[in-house]
Amino acid sequence: MTYESVQIRKLTGGCGAEILGVDLKAMSNRQWDEVQHAFREHGVVFFRDQKLTPEQHIAFARRWAPIDVNRFFTAAKGYPEIAEVRKEPQQKTNIGGGWHTDHSYDPEPAMGSILLARELPEEGGDTLFANMYRAYETLSPGLQRTLEGMRAVHGSAHIFGAKGVHKDNPESASRYGNQHLVGDDVLHPVVIRHPLSGRKSLYVNPGFTLRFEDWTAEDSRPLLEYLYRHATRPEFTCRFRWGKGSIALWDNRATWHYAANDYHGERRLMHRITVSGCALQPATA
Ligand code: SIN
């Protein structure tokens, strides 16, 4: 597709693109088509200076798919559809401070996430993204074939459950709840056929993947750790510097993300909406 109604500026050779010249609350049909195309092409896209109310943020999300409300995050006041990603000046830990992809613990993981910057620190608080198409495509053919025949177990209990990592962190109490809504672990193909692009994408992540199917966690660890190191090679990543009103829209089946925690003493408040996805099919299907 030739972009005629928006401009595309790639962030790096490996991941992400900024979309310029569009107001997300007043898009023409042509702009909407091109934004969707850029999202499919780049996996994560960025917009700047968007003056969206919470209602307009919700309306933009609904253009993509029904909203998949995150059951663990604290919602923005009055907006159950919007998850708050907040770090207060006195807090030391942040949300999302490790490579992950959202909702891989669900049987039908969220298609995308739309993160809008409301309050930012003077410096820092960037978000990094990694491209899982490139991660897969740059593995050796033998490893690609091996992984294509495998599935992995994903879960959320170790993070959001009653005995999860947040249980001893007093900063987590105001951020997360509903520990009882941790579901059963789920299985996904390790390499998926991406439902929108048709491309093969690596679908394991350090946040929520527990092990390979029929392998113990201990057996799985060396190969998972190899894949995690490989997938986060600088050549496959980009780093987004936020401004007030910036939006990042990422595809959870094509990218990972990581929220840098380098702004102690300052407040950062983001609004995140996740939109529904589908069951994931293996690359071989
Ligand atoms: C997230 O992990 O969804 C939050 C990312 C961020 O705050 O930059």
Boltz pocket constraint, residues with backbone or C-beta under 6 A from the ligand:
constraints:
  - pocket:
      binder: B
      contacts: [[A, 85], [A, 95], [A, 96], [A, 97], [A, 102], [A, 113], [A, 115], [A, 125], [A, 126], [A, 127], [A, 257], [A, 258], [A, 259], [A, 260], [A, 270], [A, 272]]
      max_distance: 6.0
